[in-house]
Amino acid sequence: MTSTDYAVTNPATGEVESEYPTLTDAEVQDVLARAHAGYESWRRTGLEERAGILSRAAELFAERRDELAAIITREMGKRTKEAKGELAIVNDIFGYYAKEGPAMLADTPLEPRMGGRGSVRKEPIGPLLGVMPWNFPYYQVARLAAPNLLAGNTIVLKHAPQCPESALAIESLLHDAGVPADAYINVFASNDQIADMIADPRIAGVSVTGSERAGAAVAEVAGRNLKKVILELGGSDPFIVLDGQNLDQTVKAAVAGRMQNCGQACNAAKRLIVVDDVFDEFVEKFTGALASMAPADPADPDAVVGPLSSQRAADDLLAQIDDAVEKGATLRTGGKRVDRPGFFVEPTVLTDVTPEMRAYREELFGPAAVVYRVADADAAVELANDSSFGLGGVVFGADADQTADVADRLDTGMVWINSMQGSAADLPFGGTKRSGVGRELGTLGIDEFVNKKLVYSPRG
């Protein structure tokens, strides 16, 4: 990495607005020392006090919503409405763990068959390294920081290079809420420095949200050093339509599920799998909806779709679309760059995609959807599971038994029935296969980086 890799490049204009230097190697060592020393103090801070600090952080995320939203609109092109929506769930995550988290960390009593008394105690394990992506700059950090700060772990946070100002804003907010300076430390670090941090014995665990490539690289170093990892990686989530009941509402959910965050969400509805009886009508309605969505400046309150996050993101998506069309896919709408400054791509719909095309196997990270025709529910499940990813999925249908059966057969970490896929503080988030390992949020999320210590006494 160069000293200017951390920079704000406005996706709506393509202009570089600010740059930040990476740490020196000496500064990295200072961070590790601080995080380790901070852990010894923070873990002994009372649970009630830690919960109160999280509650104050939730309040500050609400109070600073407009300011924080404007930062990520400039950094990665999130529409203002969606940026404020992201901050609402961040507020909820911190509030949820502040209120419900202490009970989750309570000792679990055991009744040993050998007699005596036992319990399982949940204790922190040490400084954690978080490697975060650009697509949800606040939400992704909250999923790691809220439960683990409550548990008594400290956090060293390496954000995406294009999100330096939101990274600094999070750090400032948490310190203002009462998190000690050495309990949450933002770092502008290079990839080599991150590898060194993972290998350092002072780091106890690593959480990564990002690409398969990033996850594999981190997991390799962590594995060599016997470190626990949580990996939330890519997704190519199926959106299965089993019948034409309430088709207009189903199409509306499909549009929202595919186009949220300009299609740049790991759990977006990327593969729309529709039974033959309603395929033509669904495609007509869905294509019409996307064709009517004109890309606009994400700061415009009336914008319905903004730019992609970067020039590279736009180039990569267009290359995938071009590959599909060149190999025989049908381009229903879109497929081109928008003729204006910034990183805008037309909302795109492809059909007749086949396995030799990149769009069949790869994740499309942007405003492009592939719609598949299948004969029936069995064929829908077979196609849905024919993927290296297994993050989430959606099933729409009027027959409750059929939708439940299809949901049971999907090889994914999450399934939503007759609802657009989303996220909530109390619902666990994570996938299978190449979508990663581990869970965040809910009760499962707070258990990932704690030592579940058995305490046994032969006398009651």
N, C-alpha and C positions, 0 to 999 in steps of 0.2 A: 504493500500500500504506500501511496505517497502521502505527503503531509497535508494535502488538500482533498483527500477522498471524502471527508465529511463535509458536505456542502448542501445548501438548499438551492435546488434548481426547480424553479416554478414550472410545473407541467403545463400550465395554461399558456405560458409564453416561451418556454425553453431557455429563459434567462437565469444565469447563476446569480443568486441574491446575497449569499453569504458563504464563507468557508471557515473551517475550524481545523486546527492541527491535531494530529494523533499524539498520543503520549510517547514520551521517551521510555526506553527500557527501564531506566532508573525509576521513573514515575510509576510504572507498572508494579515494580517491587514494593514501592511505598503503598500503593493501593492494596496489595495483598496483605501487607503487614497491618494496615488500618482495619481491613475487613476482619482479620483474625482477632485482633485486639478488641474490636467493636463487638464481635460475637461473644466474647467472654463476659462483657458487660450487659449486652442486650438480652442474652438468654436468662440473666438473673433479674431482669426487670419484671415486675409483677404482671401476670397475665391480664389482670383487670386494667392496668395502666397501658399495656400494649393495645388492648381492645379499644380503649379510649382514644388513643392516637389514631387508630384506623378509622374510628368514627369521625374524628376531626378531619382526616384526609378526605373522607366521603363528602363532608360539607364543603371543603375547599374546591373539590372537583366541580361541585354544583355552582359555587360562587364564581368561579373563574371560567365557566363554560364558554362564554363568547370569545374570550381571549385565547383559550386553548384550542378551540375549534378553528379559529382563523389561522393558527400556526400550521395545522396539518392540511388545511386547504391549500396553503402555499407550498408546503413541503412535498405532498404526494397527490394533490389534486382531488381530495375528497370533497364532495359537494357540502356546502354549509349545513344543510339539513341533516345529512348523514353524519357529519362531524359532530354536531350537537347530540345526535342520537347515540353515537359511540360514547360520548362523555356521560350520558345518562346511565348506560350499563356499567361503566366504570364506577360511578357513584354507587350503584346498586351492589357491585361486587365488594367494595370496601365496607359498605354498610352491612351487608350480609355476614361477612366474616367477623366484623366487630360485634354483631349481636349473637350470631349462632355459633361462631367458631370456638369460644371457650368450652361449650358443652361437647363439641367434637373432640377436643383435646383432653377431656376428662379420662381418668383411669377406667379401664374396663375390668370389673371384678371377674375372677374365675372360681370355679368350684372343682379343685383337683380331685381326681378319683383316688389318689394316694393319700388324701386327707390334707390337713393344713389349710393355708390360705394363700391365694395367688392373685395377681392382677397384672394387666399389661399397661405400662405407662408410656405415653407418647412424649418423647423429648426431641429437641432440635438436634441437628447433626453438624451444623457449622456453616461457614460462608458458602453461598451458592452463586454460580455464574449463570446469568441469563443472556442468551443471544436472541435478539428480537428482530422481527421483520418490519417492513415499512407499511404494510397495508392496513393495519389497525394499530397505530402507534401508541395509543393509550391503553386500549383494551387488552392487548397481548401482555403488556407489562403488568397490568392489574391482576391477571390470572396467576402470575407467578408471585408478585410482590405481596398481595394482600394476605393469602393464607400463610405464607412462609414467614413474613414479618411477625404475624400473630404467633406462630409456633415458636419463635425465638431465633430463627435463622437470620443471618445477614445476607445482603444482596449486593453483588457486583454486576452491573447491568451494561452490556454492550449492545447499543441499538444499531439499527440499520444506518449506513453512512448517509443516506438522504434525509434522515430524521434527527439532525443534531439539536435543533431548537426545541422540539417536543421532548427530546430526551432530557435536556437541561431543565425544561419547565416541570417535568415530573419530579426530578430530583429536588428542585427548589420547593415544590409544593409539599412533598413528603417531609422535608426538613422543617418547613413552616408548621406542619401538623404536629411535629414533636419527634419524628424519627431521628435518632442521632446521626450526625454527619458520617460516622464510620459504620452505620448499620445499613445504609443504602448509598452506594457510590456509583455514579455514572462514569463510564470510561469510553473515550474515543480511541479504540485500540485496533491494531492491524490484525489480520488473520493469523499471522505468525505469533503475535503476542497473545492472542486468545488461546492458541495451542499450548503455549508455555503456561498460561494460567491454569488450563485444565490439568496439565501434568503436575502442577505445584501441589504439594500435600496439604496446603492450607485451604484449598478449594475442595469442598466435600461432595458437591453434586453439580450437575449441569442441566439446564433446561433450554431447549432450542425450538423455536418455531420458525420454519422456513422451508427451503427447497430440499428435495431428496439429497442433492449433492452436499449441501451444508450439513444436513443431519448425519449423513454417512461419515463426513470428515470429522465432525465432532465426536460421534460415537466411536470411531476408530481410536482416537486419542484417549477418550474416556475409558474405553475398554482396556487399553494397555495399562492404564493407571488405576483400574478397578474402581471407577467412579460411577455412581448411579446417574442415569440419564433419563430425561423425559423428552421425547421427540414428537412434535406435532408438525407433520410435513404436508406434502401435497394431497390433493384430492381430485377425483373426477366423478363427482357424485351423480348417481342416477336420479331422475325425476320420472317416476312411472305413472302412466295414466291408463287405468284399466277399463274405463267406460266413459260415456258421454254425459253422465249425470252432472249437472251444475258446471257445464264445460266452460262457461264464461268466467266463473270464479276460479276454476282450475287454471285457465290460461293466465288470469291475473296473477295467481300465485307463482306460476312458472316464470312470468316476466320479472316479477320482483325477485324471485330466487336466483335468476340468472344475472340480472342487471345490478344487484346491490353492489355498491362500491365499484361501479363500472366493470362488474364481472370479476373483480380482483379479490376474491375470497376463497379460501381453501375449501370451504363447505358450500360453495355456490352450486346451483343446479346446472351442471355442465353437460350432462347427457340426458336428453329428453327422450324417453322410451314410451311409445304410444301404440296401443293396440290398433289393428288394421281398421276396425269398424269406424273409428273416429279420427284416424290419422289425418286425412285430407282437411277436415274441418278444423282440427287443432292447428295444423301447420298454417292454414290461411289466417286464422285469428292471431296466432302467435307472431307470425311474420309481419302482419299488419301493425301490430303493436310495436315491435322493434323498429320497423321502418319509419314510424312516426316520431321516434325519439331522436331529436336533433342534438348532437353534442354542443355544449356551451360552456362558458367560463364557470367553473365550479363555485366561484364566489357569488354568482348571480342567484338570487333566491328562487328564481323560476326555473333554474336548470334542472333537467331530468336525467342527464347523463353528462359526465365530465370527461377529462382526458385520462389516458393511461398515466402511470406514475413516472415513466421515463421514456427516452428515445429507444432504449434497448427493449423495453417491454412492448412498445408499439411495433418495432421491427420484428421481434420474435413472433408475435401474434400474426402479423401479416404473412410471414413466411409459412406458418402452419396452414393458414387459409389458402394461400397460393398453391401449396403442395397438394392439398385436398382437391382443389378445382382442376389442377393440371392432371390429376389421376382419375378424374371422372365424377367427382362430387357435384351436386347441384347447388349453385349459389342462389338462394332465394332472395336475399337482400344484403346490402352492405358489401363488405370485403375490401374496402379501400381506405386510404388515409384521407382525412378531412383537410381540404385546402385552406389552412389557416395556421398561424403560429401555434406552437405547442405540440403535444403528443396525442392528437385526437385520431381515433379510428371509428369508422361507421359501425353501428350495431349490425351484427352479421348473423345470418341463419344459413346453415348447411344441412342438406339431406343427402341420401345415397352415399354416405361415408362407409368405406370398407376397410378391412384390417390392414391393407398395405399402406394406408394413408397415415401420416403422423397424427392427424386429428382423432384417429380411432384409439390410439394408445396413450398419447400425451395429454397432459393437463392444458386446457386452453385458459390462460389467465388474462381475461379481458372480455369485452362485450361481444362474444361470439358463442353461439350455441349450435350443437349438433342434435338433430331430431332423427330418431330411428323408428322405422315401422316394424312391428312384431305381430305375430299371429295371435298370441294369447298370453296369459299370465305366466305360464311356464317358460315361454320364449323370452319374456321380459326379464325374468329372474336370471336365466342363463346369460343373456347379454349384459345385464347389470353386473354380474359377478365376473365377467370376462374382462377383468381390469387388474392391474398391479396395485391399484389403490383400494382403500377400504375405509374411508373416513365416515361419510354419512350417506343418507339416501332419503327419498321422499316417495310415498305411495298415495295416489289419489284413486278412490273408487267408492261406489255406493254400497257394496256388499262388505259388511264389517268382517265376516269370517274370511273372505278372500283377501282383503287388505292385510289382516292380521297374519294370514298364512304367508303372503308374499314378504311381509316385514320380517317374519321369522327366518326366511330362507336367504335374506340378503346378508352377504359377508361384509358387514360394515360395523363400525363402532357405535353408530347412532342411526336411528330410523325415526322419521316423522310421518304420521299418518294423517292425511287430509289437512295438512298444514305446511306452510312454507317452513323450511328448515331455519332455525335461528340459534340463539344462545341465551342462557339465563344463568344467574349467579349460582342457583341451587341445582343445576342440571350438569352432570359430568360431561366433559368434552374430550373426545379422542377417537382414534381409529385403529384399524388392523392393517395387516400386510405392509406395503411401503408407505402407508400414511402415518406410520409411527408407532410408538409404544408409550404407555402410561396415560394418565388422565389428569385433567385440570378441572377446576370448579367443583362445586358441591362438596359432599363429605369425602369423596374419593380424592379430590384435589389436595386436601390438607394432609392426607396420609402419605403422599409420595416421598416427601423429604423429612420424615420423622423417624427416630429410632423407636421401634415398638419393643420396649424393654420388659422382659418378664421379671417380676419381683415375687419371690416365693418365700414363705415362712412355714415350717412344719407345725407351728402352733397357731391356732386361731386367735 
